Amino acid sequence: MLTKTYNGWTNRATWNVALWLTNDASVYHWMRDHFTCGPVNITTVKTFCTNLWPCGQTPDGDDLNDVCWTEIVSMIREDLD
């Protein structure tokens, strides 16, 4: 079981990715369009975010290597349902 330690998420990086994916309207619609047409799994979500932020971190400077991708996948799946 994952321990939620930052605003209900595993860590700050995971929270920050979730925040950017859901609170920026253009990113949110792009994400929904992208995953409505394709599989939602760790590989596809990580690739989506790496393409979105090729520097390897969110616009706030959180490292994508620190993200709990399982949580992000679950969030996207719930959003699509």
N, C-alpha and C positions, 0 to 999 in steps of 0.2 A: 504494500500500500504506500502511495506517495504521501509525503508530509508536505502540507501546504504552509509555506513560510512567508510568502510575500503577496499581500492583497488577495489571498485565496489561491495563489499559484505556487508551484514548487520554488520558484526563484524570480528575481527581478527580470532577467532576460526573457523568461517565458511569459510573464505578465506583460512586458513591453511589446513583444511580438503580437500577442493577442490584442493589445490596445491598438497598435497600428493597423492590424488587419480588420478591426471592427469599427474604429472611430474615424478613419479617414474615408470619406464617402467614395472617392474614386478607387481607392485600393479595395475597399469592401466590395464594390460592384464587380471589379475585375476578378477578385478572388471567387465570388459566387459564380460568375460566368465560367471561370476556368474549371472549378471543381464540380459544377453541375454537369459538365460534359465529359468528365474523366474521373479516374479513381482517386479516392482520398486515402492516402497512406503516408507513412513517414517519408518515404523517398520522394513522392510527388509534392508533398507540402514543403519539405526542406528545399527541394529544387525551386519551387515557386518563390520562396522567400530569398533564396540565394540570388535568383534572377532579379527580384525586386530590389534587393540591397547587395549589389555585387562586391561591396567593400567588406562583406562578412559581418556587418553589424547593423543594428537598427539606426534610424536617424538620431536616436538619443544616445548611441554609442554602446548599446548592449551587444555582446558577442553572440553570434548565432550558434557557436559551438557550445554555449552554456544552456541552450533552450531544451526543455523537456518536450520533444516533438510529439510524444504520445498525447500529452495534454492538448497541444495545438490541434492535432488530428481530431481528437474528441470534440473540441470546440467547433471545428468546421463541420463535422458530421451532424452535430446537434443543430447548428445553424441552418443546414440544408434540409433538415427534416421538417 
